[in-house]
Amino acid sequence: MPPSPNEAAQLTQQLLDAGYSKRQVGQIIGRDPSLVSQFFTKGKGASFVPALQRAVEAMQVGAATNAEELREVAGGLVTRRTTRTGRTARVRVKDVVGDIARSSMARAAKQHIASGASRLRPVVESQAQAGGKIAFTVRAKRGAFVYDAGRPKDSPGIRRGVVQRRDGTEERSYGNSAGPGLGESGFDAVEWKAKVDAAGGDVAAAVKTWMTSTGRLKAGQDITHLEIRGWTPNPGS
């Protein structure tokens, strides 16, 4: 047994803690539950981390409320591609995933952010038109953030969503946390479309402005990676 749970096991545990069974987790990623058990016993599951991350995020923000909906959200991140020789290639996460009309995700790295990160804008615009919500994950140098992760002034209650990287950067999620005293999950997409429009259509610039103006990111610091998630809440949710 691995000395400590790997990332796939940790993400799976969040789903288990929320009431899903290993069989349901298997349904979400399209695999047998015996493989899910091996995330814990044999350290397997690295190729399923992107899908599990997407499922956990969708669960946290209420974009999906059952195993079938989580499978629809995460399914696009499970399919493995093959090389010219027919062998299974390394996992490659799509930069844009999902049905824009219902739930979607787009991400951009440093180079794309520098050029305006145009692939992020449709997520915000489509959800604004549908009256939906957005949330996002920001990656920056660890020292670029003003507050420690999980502090009420930064990202209350979501220290579980923080990922520290070996290169000295840290990922933090905003808009994911729903719980007692934390308010409604997700940011109003209409309000964020206005912020994006004010930034000339640059979503990354709008997020950076929001983070610095609200005292979360130190002035002059850059965002190295950004992921935007959008969804239309189910009626009555």
URRAKA-V719032 format. One record per backbone hydrogen bond with DSSP energy under -1.0 kcal/mol. NH is the residue of the N-H (numbers start at 1). CO is the residue of the C=O. E is the energy in kcal/mol with one decimal. If there is no record, write none. Layout:
# URRAKA-V719032
nh-><NH/NH>
co-><CO/CO>
e-><E/E>
This chain:
# URRAKA-V719032
nh-><10/11/12/13/14/15/16/17/19/20/25/26/27/28/29/31/35/36/37/38/39/40/41/42/44/48/49/52/53/54/55/56/57/58/59/60/61/63/64/70/71/72/73/74/75/77/78/83/86/89/97/99/102/103/104/105/106/107/108/113/114/116/117/120/124/125/126/127/128/129/130/132/133/134/135/136/137/138/139/140/142/144/146/151/154/155/158/161/162/163/165/168/170/171/172/174/182/186/187/189/192/193/194/195/196/197/198/200/201/206/207/208/209/210/211/212/213/214/215/216/217/218/221/224/225/226/227/228/229/230/231/232/237>
co-><6/7/8/9/10/11/12/13/16/15/21/22/23/24/25/26/32/32/33/34/36/37/37/38/38/45/46/48/49/50/51/52/53/54/55/56/57/58/58/66/67/68/69/70/71/74/75/87/83/81/105/103/99/99/230/97/228/95/226/109/110/113/112/117/120/121/122/123/124/125/126/127/231/187/229/174/227/172/225/170/168/141/216/148/151/151/155/158/159/171/169/165/140/163/138/136/179/175/134/132/188/189/190/191/192/193/194/197/196/202/203/204/205/206/207/208/209/210/212/211/211/144/218/139/139/108/137/106/135/104/133/102/234>
e-><-2.4/-2.4/-2.4/-2.5/-1.4/-1.4/-2.5/-3.0/-1.7/-2.2/-2.3/-2.3/-1.8/-2.2/-1.8/-2.9/-1.4/-1.1/-2.0/-1.1/-1.2/-1.1/-1.8/-2.1/-1.8/-1.7/-1.1/-2.7/-3.0/-2.1/-2.4/-2.7/-2.5/-2.5/-2.3/-2.6/-2.0/-1.6/-1.3/-2.4/-2.3/-1.9/-2.0/-2.7/-2.3/-2.2/-1.7/-3.0/-1.7/-2.5/-2.8/-1.0/-2.0/-1.2/-2.6/-2.5/-2.3/-2.2/-2.6/-2.7/-2.2/-1.7/-2.6/-1.7/-1.1/-2.6/-2.6/-1.7/-2.0/-2.1/-1.5/-4.1/-3.2/-1.9/-2.3/-2.4/-2.3/-3.0/-2.4/-1.9/-2.8/-2.5/-2.5/-1.7/-2.0/-1.2/-1.8/-2.1/-1.8/-1.5/-2.9/-1.5/-2.9/-3.2/-2.7/-3.1/-2.5/-1.7/-3.2/-2.0/-1.9/-2.2/-1.6/-1.5/-2.5/-2.9/-2.1/-1.7/-2.8/-1.9/-2.6/-2.5/-2.4/-2.2/-2.6/-2.3/-2.7/-1.7/-1.0/-3.2/-1.7/-3.1/-1.8/-2.6/-1.5/-2.5/-2.3/-3.1/-3.1/-2.8/-2.1/-1.7/-2.4>
